[in-house]
Amino acid sequence: VACEKSATLIDVAEKVAHINSVGDRISFLQKDCRNLKAHEDMPHKADVLVLECLDTALLAEGILHYLQHLRGKFTAEHAAIIPAAGVVKGMLVEMRSGEIH
């Protein structure tokens, strides 16, 4: 199952899957993954969970919130999660002295 809110991205994903001869093995759902319904949208638990909601701050797009919702309920017990880890080597931070309370 491939789940994505954007109709444009789902359309592209379907085309890419068909070009690569795997379109018949993937169900494409245009919805927020937090609205997935176990058994209805996913009759079987996934062996692999791929999360692409990463940005330059690693966790800023709420990846932990998505992971908490999907893990276990929609994944098999020993499912591979991609990415499995991440490292932030440095991050720019701005603090304006007038904003300190």
N, CA, C and O atoms as a Tinker XYZ file with bonds, in Angstrom:
   404  protein
     1  N      0.845000   -1.173000    0.000000    73     2
     2  CA     0.000000    0.000000    0.000000    64     1     3
     3  C      0.889000    1.233000    0.000000    63     2     4     5
     4  O      1.816000    1.346000    0.802000    81     3
     5  N      0.596000    2.149000   -0.905000    73     3     6
     6  CA     1.275000    3.442000   -0.928000    64     5     7
     7  C      0.239000    4.489000   -0.539000    63     6     8     9
     8  O     -0.845000    4.543000   -1.121000    81     7
     9  N      0.569000    5.305000    0.430000    73     7    10
    10  CA    -0.373000    6.277000    0.975000    64     9    11
    11  C      0.241000    7.666000    0.886000    63    10    12    13
    12  O      1.363000    7.886000    1.343000    81    11
    13  N     -0.496000    8.603000    0.296000    73    11    14
    14  CA     0.001000    9.968000    0.106000    64    13    15
    15  C     -1.194000   10.902000    0.006000    63    14    16    17
    16  O     -2.186000   10.576000   -0.646000    81    15
    17  N     -1.102000   12.075000    0.656000    73    15    18
    18  CA    -2.198000   13.048000    0.611000    64    17    19
    19  C     -2.328000   13.713000   -0.758000    63    18    20    21
    20  O     -3.439000   14.019000   -1.192000    81    19
    21  N     -1.220000   13.938000   -1.431000    73    19    22
    22  CA    -1.210000   14.681000   -2.688000    64    21    23
    23  C     -1.661000   13.817000   -3.864000    63    22    24    25
    24  O     -1.076000   12.770000   -4.138000    81    23
    25  N     -2.705000   14.266000   -4.553000    73    23    26
    26  CA    -3.191000   13.551000   -5.734000    64    25    27
    27  C     -2.121000   13.527000   -6.822000    63    26    28    29
    28  O     -1.985000   12.534000   -7.536000    81    27
    29  N     -1.371000   14.600000   -6.950000    73    27    30
    30  CA    -0.310000   14.672000   -7.956000    64    29    31
    31  C      0.763000   13.629000   -7.690000    63    30    32    33
    32  O      1.196000   12.938000   -8.612000    81    31
    33  N      1.198000   13.509000   -6.432000    73    31    34
    34  CA     2.236000   12.534000   -6.102000    64    33    35
    35  C      1.741000   11.097000   -6.250000    63    34    36    37
    36  O      2.501000   10.226000   -6.673000    81    35
    37  N      0.497000   10.840000   -5.914000    73    35    38
    38  CA    -0.070000    9.500000   -6.104000    64    37    39
    39  C     -0.091000    9.156000   -7.592000    63    38    40    41
    40  O      0.243000    8.035000   -7.975000    81    39
    41  N     -0.480000   10.116000   -8.429000    73    39    42
    42  CA    -0.512000    9.896000   -9.873000    64    41    43
    43  C      0.880000    9.555000  -10.406000    63    42    44    45
    44  O      1.039000    8.618000  -11.189000    81    43
    45  N      1.877000   10.314000   -9.982000    73    43    46
    46  CA     3.256000   10.054000  -10.411000    64    45    47
    47  C      3.725000    8.694000   -9.905000    63    46    48    49
    48  O      4.347000    7.935000  -10.649000    81    47
    49  N      3.433000    8.382000   -8.648000    73    47    50
    50  CA     3.852000    7.100000   -8.072000    64    49    51
    51  C      3.235000    5.925000   -8.833000    63    50    52    53
    52  O      3.910000    4.927000   -9.087000    81    51
    53  N      1.959000    6.041000   -9.196000    73    51    54
    54  CA     1.309000    4.975000   -9.965000    64    53    55
    55  C      1.987000    4.785000  -11.320000    63    54    56    57
    56  O      2.219000    3.656000  -11.752000    81    55
    57  N      2.301000    5.896000  -11.985000    73    55    58
    58  CA     2.967000    5.818000  -13.292000    64    57    59
    59  C      4.345000    5.176000  -13.167000    63    58    60    61
    60  O      4.709000    4.321000  -13.975000    81    59
    61  N      5.110000    5.585000  -12.162000    73    59    62
    62  CA     6.450000    5.017000  -11.954000    64    61    63
    63  C      6.350000    3.524000  -11.647000    63    62    64    65
    64  O      7.142000    2.730000  -12.155000    81    63
    65  N      5.390000    3.147000  -10.829000    73    63    66
    66  CA     5.212000    1.730000  -10.489000    64    65    67
    67  C      4.876000    0.910000  -11.732000    63    66    68    69
    68  O      5.396000   -0.191000  -11.910000    81    67
    69  N      4.014000    1.438000  -12.584000    73    67    70
    70  CA     3.655000    0.709000  -13.805000    64    69    71
    71  C      4.837000    0.613000  -14.764000    63    70    72    73
    72  O      5.049000   -0.434000  -15.376000    81    71
    73  N      5.602000    1.681000  -14.902000    73    71    74
    74  CA     6.802000    1.658000  -15.751000    64    73    75
    75  C      7.770000    0.584000  -15.276000    63    74    76    77
    76  O      8.432000   -0.067000  -16.084000    81    75
    77  N      7.849000    0.402000  -13.956000    73    75    78
    78  CA     8.764000   -0.583000  -13.370000    64    77    79
    79  C      8.114000   -1.955000  -13.158000    63    78    80    81
    80  O      8.661000   -2.804000  -12.455000    81    79
    81  N      6.966000   -2.159000  -13.757000    73    79    82
    82  CA     6.253000   -3.451000  -13.740000    64    81    83
    83  C      5.881000   -3.944000  -12.343000    63    82    84    85
    84  O      5.840000   -5.152000  -12.107000    81    83
    85  N      5.612000   -3.028000  -11.418000    73    83    86
    86  CA     5.165000   -3.421000  -10.078000    64    85    87
    87  C      3.827000   -2.772000   -9.711000    63    86    88    89
    88  O      3.357000   -2.902000   -8.581000    81    87
    89  N      3.227000   -2.081000  -10.663000    73    87    90
    90  CA     1.975000   -1.386000  -10.399000    64    89    91
    91  C      0.840000   -2.294000   -9.979000    63    90    92    93
    92  O     -0.064000   -1.868000   -9.260000    81    91
    93  N      0.877000   -3.555000  -10.422000    73    91    94
    94  CA    -0.187000   -4.494000  -10.064000    64    93    95
    95  C     -0.018000   -5.060000   -8.657000    63    94    96    97
    96  O     -0.906000   -5.750000   -8.156000    81    95
    97  N      1.115000   -4.774000   -8.016000    73    95    98
    98  CA     1.379000   -5.289000   -6.657000    64    97    99
    99  C      1.224000   -4.216000   -5.582000    63    98   100   101
   100  O      1.410000   -4.493000   -4.397000    81    99
   101  N      0.884000   -2.994000   -5.992000    73    99   102
   102  CA     0.783000   -1.881000   -5.041000    64   101   103
   103  C     -0.602000   -1.260000   -5.138000    63   102   104   105
   104  O     -1.089000   -0.985000   -6.235000    81   103
   105  N     -1.232000   -1.041000   -3.999000    73   103   106
   106  CA    -2.486000   -0.294000   -3.932000    64   105   107
   107  C     -2.135000    1.138000   -3.555000    63   106   108   109
   108  O     -1.390000    1.364000   -2.601000    81   107
   109  N     -2.664000    2.103000   -4.292000    73   107   110
   110  CA    -2.362000    3.509000   -4.047000    64   109   111
   111  C     -3.570000    4.186000   -3.413000    63   110   112   113
   112  O     -4.678000    4.129000   -3.948000    81   111
   113  N     -3.349000    4.823000   -2.274000    73   111   114
   114  CA    -4.420000    5.501000   -1.550000    64   113   115
   115  C     -4.087000    6.976000   -1.399000    63   114   116   117
   116  O     -3.014000    7.330000   -0.911000    81   115
   117  N     -5.009000    7.834000   -1.818000    73   115   118
   118  CA    -4.816000    9.263000   -1.617000    64   117   119
   119  C     -5.488000    9.642000   -0.300000    63   118   120   121
   120  O     -6.680000    9.947000   -0.252000    81   119
   121  N     -4.692000    9.613000    0.765000    73   119   122
   122  CA    -5.193000   10.005000    2.080000    64   121   123
   123  C     -4.025000   10.192000    3.025000    63   122   124   125
   124  O     -2.922000    9.713000    2.763000    81   123
   125  N     -4.261000   10.874000    4.099000    73   123   126
   126  CA    -3.272000   11.039000    5.158000    64   125   127
   127  C     -3.113000    9.685000    5.843000    63   126   128   129
   128  O     -4.107000    9.044000    6.186000    81   127
   129  N     -1.883000    9.248000    6.043000    73   127   130
   130  CA    -1.660000    7.919000    6.635000    64   129   131
   131  C     -2.254000    7.806000    8.035000    63   130   132   133
   132  O     -2.510000    6.700000    8.509000    81   131
   133  N     -2.475000    8.940000    8.700000    73   131   134
   134  CA    -3.089000    8.891000   10.030000    64   133   135
   135  C     -4.568000    8.536000    9.953000    63   134   136   137
   136  O     -5.200000    8.247000   10.969000    81   135
   137  N     -5.118000    8.560000    8.731000    73   135   138
   138  CA    -6.523000    8.197000    8.533000    64   137   139
   139  C     -6.696000    6.793000    7.967000    63   138   140   141
   140  O     -7.809000    6.395000    7.623000    81   139
   141  N     -5.601000    6.040000    7.869000    73   139   142
   142  CA    -5.697000    4.657000    7.400000    64   141   143
   143  C     -6.532000    3.837000    8.376000    63   142   144   145
   144  O     -6.492000    4.051000    9.588000    81   143
   145  N     -7.280000    2.906000    7.829000    73   143   146
   146  CA    -8.078000    2.002000    8.655000    64   145   147
   147  C     -7.519000    0.593000    8.483000    63   146   148   149
   148  O     -7.464000    0.056000    7.377000    81   147
   149  N     -7.109000    0.012000    9.605000    73   147   150
   150  CA    -6.593000   -1.357000    9.576000    64   149   151
   151  C     -7.676000   -2.269000    9.012000    63   150   152   153
   152  O     -8.861000   -2.067000    9.280000    81   151
   153  N     -7.286000   -3.244000    8.256000    73   151   154
   154  CA    -8.146000   -4.245000    7.622000    64   153   155
   155  C     -8.898000   -3.669000    6.423000    63   154   156   157
   156  O     -9.007000   -4.343000    5.399000    81   155
   157  N     -9.416000   -2.448000    6.518000    73   155   158
   158  CA   -10.147000   -1.862000    5.389000    64   157   159
   159  C     -9.170000   -1.375000    4.319000    63   158   160   161
   160  O     -9.286000   -1.754000    3.154000    81   159
   161  N     -8.208000   -0.537000    4.710000    73   159   162
   162  CA    -7.224000   -0.016000    3.763000    64   161   163
   163  C     -6.039000   -0.960000    3.596000    63   162   164   165
   164  O     -5.441000   -1.038000    2.523000    81   163
   165  N     -5.711000   -1.668000    4.656000    73   163   166
   166  CA    -4.572000   -2.592000    4.642000    64   165   167
   167  C     -5.009000   -3.937000    5.212000    63   166   168   169
   168  O     -5.029000   -4.113000    6.430000    81   167
   169  N     -5.357000   -4.882000    4.351000    73   167   170
   170  CA    -5.808000   -6.182000    4.849000    64   169   171
   171  C     -4.722000   -6.975000    5.570000    63   170   172   173
   172  O     -5.026000   -7.850000    6.381000    81   171
   173  N     -3.459000   -6.671000    5.276000    73   171   174
   174  CA    -2.340000   -7.361000    5.916000    64   173   175
   175  C     -1.360000   -6.329000    6.452000    63   174   176   177
   176  O     -1.234000   -5.240000    5.893000    81   175
   177  N     -0.668000   -6.665000    7.527000    73   175   178
   178  CA     0.345000   -5.769000    8.076000    64   177   179
   179  C      1.563000   -5.745000    7.157000    63   178   180   181
   180  O      1.912000   -6.748000    6.535000    81   179
   181  N      2.196000   -4.586000    7.086000    73   179   182
   182  CA     3.346000   -4.392000    6.199000    64   181   183
   183  C      4.622000   -4.958000    6.801000    63   182   184   185
   184  O      4.835000   -4.887000    8.011000    81   183
   185  N      5.467000   -5.519000    5.946000    73   183   186
   186  CA     6.787000   -6.004000    6.354000    64   185   187
   187  C      7.825000   -4.886000    6.295000    63   186   188   189
   188  O      8.875000   -4.962000    6.933000    81   187
   189  N      7.511000   -3.839000    5.512000    73   187   190
   190  CA     8.425000   -2.705000    5.351000    64   189   191
   191  C      7.612000   -1.424000    5.460000    63   190   192   193
   192  O      6.541000   -1.312000    4.864000    81   191
   193  N      8.115000   -0.464000    6.216000    73   191   194
   194  CA     7.499000    0.853000    6.341000    64   193   195
   195  C      8.524000    1.883000    5.890000    63   194   196   197
   196  O      9.602000    1.995000    6.475000    81   195
   197  N      8.185000    2.636000    4.845000    73   195   198
   198  CA     9.071000    3.677000    4.335000    64   197   199
   199  C      8.424000    5.019000    4.637000    63   198   200   201
   200  O      7.311000    5.296000    4.189000    81   199
   201  N      9.122000    5.848000    5.396000    73   199   202
   202  CA     8.648000    7.192000    5.729000    64   201   203
   203  C      9.513000    8.196000    4.988000    63   202   204   205
   204  O     10.738000    8.175000    5.108000    81   203
   205  N      8.883000    9.068000    4.227000    73   203   206
   206  CA     9.662000   10.044000    3.482000    64   205   207
   207  C      9.520000   11.458000    4.048000    63   206   208   209
   208  O     10.011000   12.416000    3.450000    81   207
   209  N      8.869000   11.591000    5.167000    73   207   210
   210  CA     8.601000   12.923000    5.716000    64   209   211
   211  C      9.776000   13.424000    6.561000    63   210   212   213
   212  O      9.646000   13.661000    7.762000    81   211
   213  N     10.896000   13.574000    5.913000    73   211   214
   214  CA    12.097000   14.097000    6.567000    64   213   215
   215  C     12.439000   15.449000    5.959000    63   214   216   217
   216  O     12.098000   15.727000    4.810000    81   215
   217  N     13.099000   16.269000    6.718000    73   215   218
   218  CA    13.596000   17.530000    6.180000    64   217   219
   219  C     14.966000   17.808000    6.783000    63   218   220   221
   220  O     15.571000   16.918000    7.380000    81   219
   221  N     15.452000   19.010000    6.636000    73   219   222
   222  CA    16.801000   19.334000    7.102000    64   221   223
   223  C     16.951000   19.243000    8.613000    63   222   224   225
   224  O     18.070000   19.112000    9.109000    81   223
   225  N     15.855000   19.309000    9.353000    73   223   226
   226  CA    15.929000   19.219000   10.812000    64   225   227
   227  C     15.677000   17.793000   11.299000    63   226   228   229
   228  O     15.571000   17.568000   12.505000    81   227
   229  N     15.580000   16.846000   10.402000    73   227   230
   230  CA    15.401000   15.426000   10.659000    64   229   231
   231  C     14.027000   15.077000   11.225000    63   230   232   233
   232  O     13.337000   14.229000   10.660000    81   231
   233  N     13.617000   15.696000   12.307000    73   231   234
   234  CA    12.352000   15.330000   12.952000    64   233   235
   235  C     11.265000   16.390000   12.817000    63   234   236   237
   236  O     10.188000   16.236000   13.392000    81   235
   237  N     11.518000   17.444000   12.084000    73   235   238
   238  CA    10.616000   18.591000   12.077000    64   237   239
   239  C      9.256000   18.338000   11.433000    63   238   240   241
   240  O      8.288000   19.002000   11.804000    81   239
   241  N      9.140000   17.424000   10.501000    73   239   242
   242  CA     7.855000   17.208000    9.835000    64   241   243
   243  C      6.948000   16.247000   10.595000    63   242   244   245
   244  O      5.964000   15.761000   10.036000    81   243
   245  N      7.250000   15.969000   11.827000    73   243   246
   246  CA     6.396000   15.117000   12.641000    64   245   247
   247  C      6.555000   13.639000   12.378000    63   246   248   249
   248  O      5.615000   12.869000   12.573000    81   247
   249  N      7.736000   13.229000   11.936000    73   247   250
   250  CA     7.959000   11.822000   11.596000    64   249   251
   251  C      7.680000   10.902000   12.785000    63   250   252   253
   252  O      7.189000    9.789000   12.596000    81   251
   253  N      7.984000   11.346000   14.004000    73   251   254
   254  CA     7.739000   10.496000   15.175000    64   253   255
   255  C      6.248000   10.287000   15.407000    63   254   256   257
   256  O      5.826000    9.212000   15.833000    81   255
   257  N      5.455000   11.314000   15.128000    73   255   258
   258  CA     4.001000   11.204000   15.255000    64   257   259
   259  C      3.466000   10.167000   14.260000    63   258   260   261
   260  O      2.650000    9.318000   14.619000    81   259
   261  N      3.929000   10.242000   13.016000    73   259   262
   262  CA     3.509000    9.275000   12.000000    64   261   263
   263  C      3.956000    7.865000   12.374000    63   262   264   265
   264  O      3.187000    6.910000   12.269000    81   263
   265  N      5.202000    7.749000   12.808000    73   263   266
   266  CA     5.755000    6.443000   13.171000    64   265   267
   267  C      4.972000    5.821000   14.327000    63   266   268   269
   268  O      4.666000    4.629000   14.305000    81   267
   269  N      4.652000    6.627000   15.326000    73   267   270
   270  CA     3.896000    6.130000   16.476000    64   269   271
   271  C      2.529000    5.598000   16.032000    63   270   272   273
   272  O      2.062000    4.574000   16.532000    81   271
   273  N      1.897000    6.298000   15.094000    73   271   274
   274  CA     0.581000    5.880000   14.612000    64   273   275
   275  C      0.655000    4.588000   13.792000    63   274   276   277
   276  O     -0.206000    3.718000   13.927000    81   275
   277  N      1.676000    4.463000   12.946000    73   275   278
   278  CA     1.747000    3.348000   12.001000    64   277   279
   279  C      2.374000    2.083000   12.568000    63   278   280   281
   280  O      1.976000    0.972000   12.215000    81   279
   281  N      3.344000    2.253000   13.438000    73   279   282
   282  CA     4.103000    1.104000   13.936000    64   281   283
   283  C      3.212000    0.201000   14.793000    63   282   284   285
   284  O      2.514000    0.672000   15.691000    81   283
   285  N      3.244000   -1.066000   14.512000    73   283   286
   286  CA     2.462000   -2.036000   15.273000    64   285   287
   287  C      1.067000   -2.233000   14.724000    63   286   288   289
   288  O      0.676000   -3.358000   14.414000    81   287
   289  N      0.314000   -1.160000   14.598000    73   287   290
   290  CA    -1.057000   -1.271000   14.103000    64   289   291
   291  C     -1.086000   -1.657000   12.621000    63   290   292   293
   292  O     -1.967000   -2.395000   12.179000    81   291
   293  N     -0.112000   -1.147000   11.861000    73   291   294
   294  CA    -0.084000   -1.402000   10.423000    64   293   295
   295  C      1.158000   -2.163000    9.972000    63   294   296   297
   296  O      1.284000   -2.487000    8.792000    81   295
   297  N      2.074000   -2.453000   10.892000    73   295   298
   298  CA     3.304000   -3.154000   10.522000    64   297   299
   299  C      3.425000   -4.472000   11.280000    63   298   300   301
   300  O      2.942000   -4.612000   12.404000    81   299
   301  N      4.077000   -5.424000   10.640000    73   299   302
   302  CA     4.366000   -6.701000   11.291000    64   301   303
   303  C      5.332000   -6.458000   12.446000    63   302   304   305
   304  O      5.989000   -5.418000   12.502000    81   303
   305  N      5.418000   -7.406000   13.354000    73   303   306
   306  CA     6.231000   -7.241000   14.570000    64   305   307
   307  C      7.681000   -6.870000   14.278000    63   306   308   309
   308  O      8.239000   -6.004000   14.952000    81   307
   309  N      8.290000   -7.495000   13.307000    73   307   310
   310  CA     9.700000   -7.233000   12.999000    64   309   311
   311  C      9.852000   -6.513000   11.660000    63   310   312   313
   312  O     10.798000   -6.776000   10.918000    81   311
   313  N      8.934000   -5.617000   11.355000    73   311   314
   314  CA     8.982000   -4.891000   10.086000    64   313   315
   315  C     10.223000   -4.008000   10.007000    63   314   316   317
   316  O     10.660000   -3.429000   11.002000    81   315
   317  N     10.777000   -3.921000    8.807000    73   315   318
   318  CA    11.895000   -3.001000    8.568000    64   317   319
   319  C     11.323000   -1.595000    8.438000    63   318   320   321
   320  O     10.331000   -1.390000    7.738000    81   319
   321  N     11.938000   -0.635000    9.101000    73   319   322
   322  CA    11.514000    0.760000    9.025000    64   321   323
   323  C     12.629000    1.536000    8.349000    63   322   324   325
   324  O     13.776000    1.513000    8.795000    81   323
   325  N     12.283000    2.227000    7.263000    73   323   326
   326  CA    13.255000    2.974000    6.478000    64   325   327
   327  C     12.836000    4.433000    6.466000    63   326   328   329
   328  O     11.711000    4.727000    6.060000    81   327
   329  N     13.674000    5.351000    6.884000    73   327   330
   330  CA    15.011000    5.150000    7.439000    64   329   331
   331  C     14.925000    4.602000    8.865000    63   330   332   333
   332  O     13.983000    4.894000    9.601000    81   331
   333  N     15.914000    3.813000    9.234000    73   331   334
   334  CA    15.947000    3.195000   10.560000    64   333   335
   335  C     16.615000    4.086000   11.593000    63   334   336   337
   336  O     16.418000    3.895000   12.793000    81   335
   337  N     17.396000    5.051000   11.147000    73   335   338
   338  CA    18.116000    5.930000   12.072000    64   337   339
   339  C     18.512000    7.202000   11.336000    63   338   340   341
   340  O     18.448000    7.276000   10.109000    81   339
   341  N     18.911000    8.174000   12.092000    73   339   342
   342  CA    19.394000    9.426000   11.521000    64   341   343
   343  C     20.302000   10.125000   12.505000    63   342   344   345
   344  O     20.203000    9.913000   13.714000    81   343
   345  N     21.182000   10.952000   11.992000    73   343   346
   346  CA    22.127000   11.680000   12.834000    64   345   347
   347  C     22.124000   13.145000   12.416000    63   346   348   349
   348  O     22.236000   13.459000   11.231000    81   347
   349  N     21.997000   14.030000   13.382000    73   347   350
   350  CA    22.143000   15.459000   13.135000    64   349   351
   351  C     23.527000   15.843000   13.621000    63   350   352   353
   352  O     23.824000   15.723000   14.809000    81   351
   353  N     24.376000   16.303000   12.717000    73   351   354
   354  CA    25.755000   16.668000   13.074000    64   353   355
   355  C     25.847000   18.111000   13.548000    63   354   356   357
   356  O     26.781000   18.472000   14.264000    81   355
   357  N     24.912000   18.912000   13.163000    73   355   358
   358  CA    24.906000   20.306000   13.587000    64   357   359
   359  C     23.617000   20.962000   13.128000    63   358   360   361
   360  O     23.001000   20.517000   12.159000    81   359
   361  N     23.209000   22.012000   13.815000    73   359   362
   362  CA    21.979000   22.688000   13.455000    64   361   363
   363  C     22.124000   24.161000   13.796000    63   362   364   365
   364  O     22.596000   24.514000   14.877000    81   363
   365  N     21.720000   25.013000   12.877000    73   363   366
   366  CA    21.751000   26.443000   13.137000    64   365   367
   367  C     20.581000   26.812000   14.043000    63   366   368   369
   368  O     19.459000   26.342000   13.855000    81   367
   369  N     20.859000   27.651000   15.018000    73   367   370
   370  CA    19.841000   28.096000   15.960000    64   369   371
   371  C     19.927000   29.607000   16.057000    63   370   372   373
   372  O     21.020000   30.172000   16.104000    81   371
   373  N     18.779000   30.260000   16.086000    73   371   374
   374  CA    18.747000   31.708000   16.230000    64   373   375
   375  C     17.960000   32.046000   17.487000    63   374   376   377
   376  O     16.886000   31.492000   17.720000    81   375
   377  N     18.492000   32.954000   18.294000    73   375   378
   378  CA    17.778000   33.426000   19.472000    64   377   379
   379  C     17.968000   34.927000   19.545000    63   378   380   381
   380  O     19.097000   35.415000   19.606000    81   379
   381  N     16.901000   35.634000   19.538000    73   379   382
   382  CA    16.957000   37.094000   19.635000    64   381   383
   383  C     16.833000   37.477000   21.097000    63   382   384   385
   384  O     15.930000   37.017000   21.796000    81   383
   385  N     17.741000   38.316000   21.552000    73   383   386
   386  CA    17.788000   38.660000   22.980000    64   385   387
   387  C     16.513000   39.335000   23.466000    63   386   388   389
   388  O     16.188000   39.234000   24.649000    81   387
   389  N     15.795000   40.006000   22.611000    73   387   390
   390  CA    14.553000   40.661000   23.004000    64   389   391
   391  C     13.419000   39.688000   23.247000    63   390   392   393
   392  O     12.369000   40.080000   23.757000    81   391
   393  N     13.606000   38.434000   22.894000    73   391   394
   394  CA    12.554000   37.432000   23.044000    64   393   395
   395  C     12.728000   36.560000   24.276000    63   394   396   397
   396  O     11.946000   35.634000   24.492000    81   395
   397  N     13.739000   36.841000   25.085000    73   395   398
   398  CA    13.985000   36.036000   26.278000    64   397   399
   399  C     13.045000   36.486000   27.385000    63   398   400   401
   400  O     12.937000   37.680000   27.665000    81   399
   401  N     12.365000   35.534000   28.016000    73   399   402
   402  CA    11.421000   35.861000   29.103000    64   401   403
   403  C     11.850000   35.174000   30.364000    63   402   404
   404  O     11.196000   35.315000   31.398000    81   403
